[in-house]
Amino acid sequence: VMTAPKGPGYQVRREYNEGRGVVMLTAVHQDASGRARETVLEYASAIGVGRAGIFESTFREECETDLFGEQAVICGGLSHLVTAGFETLVEAGYSPEMAYFECLHEVKLVADLIHSRGIAGMREAISNTARFGDLTRGPRIIGPAVKDEMRKVLGEVRSGLFARQWIEEDRRGRPIFERLSREGAAHPVEEVGSRMREAIPSLRRGKA
């Protein structure tokens, strides 16, 4: 059986401690006991996700879509989009602080709108100027070439290529993983972001 909360571990714990939960996917691959579905729902209930929502899936569907989403959209796609936007503004002569605000700080504001209202609802909440720019310039940034690469990424997940590469990387002591992590942490957007977040009282209060 599988229980897969749709959120990172710290959020699962935080929501549980506050009497809430995160949405969870469940799956039953083999029911030898005849109680598999009951068991998976007991696990889900024990960590509080029943308060948020439980949806049925399969092992394959959850694994493949989760890896794809992390790599192409919510982690890999978003982080590199933010970094590229920051670099573009700074290279054009704008201050790093303004680049940080426009390309990173406001991501949460828009993400929260999309999360609660959907993409169409987000567009209704922003200015007409922002919406026109979204509708006419967005497809130029995320165009056919990006979608072609997304298909390749999905293919690498489905074929097992990504899993084999990650297992081999781990076996070798994670040299590529560590190098890229160091390079990402040393990027100017991180230095500027650290200063800016320290200067914003609401973000200082939110520190764990």
C-alpha positions in Angstrom: 0.0 0.0 0.0 1.1 3.6 -0.5 0.4 6.8 1.4 1.9 9.9 -0.3 1.2 13.3 1.2 1.3 16.0 -1.4 3.7 18.2 0.5 7.2 18.1 2.2 7.7 16.4 5.5 8.0 19.7 7.5 4.6 20.8 6.2 2.9 17.4 7.0 4.2 17.7 10.6 3.2 21.4 11.0 -0.3 20.8 9.6 -0.7 17.8 11.9 0.4 19.8 15.0 -2.1 22.5 14.1 -5.0 20.1 13.8 -5.1 20.1 10.0 -3.6 18.0 7.3 -2.3 18.0 3.7 -3.9 16.3 0.7 -2.8 12.7 0.3 -2.7 10.1 -2.6 -3.2 6.5 -1.6 -2.8 3.3 -3.6 -3.2 -0.4 -3.1 -0.9 -2.6 -5.2 -1.6 -5.9 -3.6 -4.3 -6.9 -1.2 -3.2 -10.3 0.3 -4.8 -9.7 3.6 -8.1 -8.4 2.3 -7.6 -5.3 4.6 -5.2 -3.3 2.4 -7.5 -0.4 1.6 -8.6 -0.2 5.3 -4.9 -0.2 6.4 -3.9 2.5 4.0 -6.8 4.7 5.2 -5.8 4.1 8.8 -2.3 5.3 8.0 -3.7 8.4 6.3 -6.0 9.1 9.2 -3.1 8.7 11.7 -1.2 11.6 10.1 -4.2 13.8 9.8 -4.7 13.9 6.0 -8.3 12.9 6.2 -9.0 16.5 7.3 -7.7 17.8 3.9 -8.6 15.1 1.4 -7.6 11.6 0.3 -7.5 10.7 -3.4 -6.9 7.2 -4.9 -4.0 6.7 -7.4 -1.5 4.0 -8.3 2.1 3.4 -7.5 3.2 4.1 -11.0 1.0 7.2 -11.5 2.1 8.8 -8.3 5.8 8.1 -8.8 6.0 9.2 -12.4 3.9 12.4 -12.0 5.7 13.3 -8.8 9.2 13.1 -10.3 8.1 14.9 -13.4 6.4 17.7 -11.5 9.5 18.2 -9.2 11.9 18.2 -12.1 10.0 20.2 -14.8 7.7 22.5 -12.9 7.6 23.1 -9.2 11.3 22.7 -8.3 13.6 22.5 -11.4 11.4 24.6 -13.7 10.5 27.3 -11.2 13.9 27.7 -9.6 15.7 28.0 -13.0 13.0 30.4 -14.3 13.4 32.6 -11.3 17.2 32.6 -11.6 17.1 33.3 -15.4 14.7 36.3 -14.8 16.9 37.6 -12.0 20.1 37.4 -14.2 18.3 39.0 -17.1 17.3 42.1 -15.1 20.7 42.4 -13.4 22.6 42.0 -16.7 20.4 44.8 -18.1 21.6 47.2 -15.4 18.7 46.9 -12.9 19.6 46.6 -9.2 19.8 43.1 -7.7 17.3 44.2 -5.1 14.6 45.1 -7.6 15.4 41.9 -9.6 14.9 39.9 -6.4 11.5 41.5 -5.7 10.2 41.1 -9.2 11.5 37.6 -10.0 11.5 35.8 -6.6 9.7 37.7 -3.8 6.4 38.0 -5.7 6.3 34.3 -6.8 4.6 33.4 -3.5 1.9 36.0 -4.0 1.0 34.6 -7.5 1.5 31.0 -6.4 -1.0 31.5 -3.5 -3.5 32.9 -6.0 -3.1 30.0 -8.4 -3.3 27.5 -5.4 -6.6 28.9 -4.1 -8.3 30.1 -7.3 -6.7 28.3 -10.3 -4.9 30.0 -13.1 -8.0 31.7 -14.5 -8.8 33.0 -11.0 -5.3 34.3 -10.6 -5.6 36.2 -13.8 -8.9 37.8 -12.6 -7.1 39.0 -9.4 -4.1 40.7 -11.1 -4.1 44.0 -13.1 -5.2 44.0 -16.7 -1.7 45.1 -17.6 -0.2 42.0 -15.8 -2.8 39.8 -17.4 -2.2 41.0 -20.9 1.6 40.5 -20.4 0.9 37.0 -19.1 -1.3 36.0 -22.0 0.9 37.5 -24.7 4.4 37.0 -23.4 4.1 33.9 -21.3 3.8 31.6 -24.4 7.1 33.1 -25.7 8.9 32.0 -22.6 7.3 28.6 -22.1 7.0 27.7 -25.8 7.1 24.5 -27.8 10.8 24.0 -27.2 10.2 23.9 -23.4 7.3 21.4 -23.8 9.6 19.2 -26.0 12.1 19.1 -23.2 9.3 18.3 -20.7 8.4 15.3 -22.8 12.0 14.2 -22.7 12.2 14.6 -18.9 9.0 12.6 -18.6 10.4 9.9 -20.9 13.5 9.7 -18.7 11.3 9.2 -15.6 9.1 6.5 -17.3 12.0 4.6 -18.7 13.9 4.5 -15.4 16.8 6.5 -16.8 16.5 9.2 -14.1 16.4 6.5 -11.4 19.5 4.8 -12.7 21.4 8.0 -13.0 20.4 9.0 -9.4 21.4 5.6 -8.0 24.7 5.8 -9.8 25.3 9.4 -8.6 24.6 8.3 -5.0 26.9 5.3 -5.4 29.8 7.6 -6.5 29.3 9.8 -3.5 27.1 12.4 -5.2 29.8 14.6 -6.8 27.5 16.2 -9.4 24.8 16.7 -6.8 27.2 18.4 -4.4 28.8 20.6 -7.0 25.5 21.8 -8.4 24.2 22.4 -4.9 27.2 24.5 -4.0 27.0 26.5 -7.2 23.3 27.2 -6.7 23.8 28.3 -3.1 26.5 30.7 -4.2 24.4 32.4 -6.9 23.9 36.2 -6.4 20.2 35.7 -6.0 20.8 33.8 -2.8 23.1 36.6 -1.3 20.6 39.3 -2.3 17.7 37.2 -1.1 19.3 36.6 2.3 19.7 40.3 2.9 16.3 41.2 1.6 14.5 38.6 3.7 16.3 39.8 6.8 15.1 43.3 6.1 11.4 42.3 5.8 9.9 42.0 9.3 7.1 39.6 8.3 9.7 37.2 6.9 11.9 37.5 10.0 8.9 36.6 12.1 8.2 33.5 10.0 11.6 31.9 10.7 11.5 28.5 12.3 
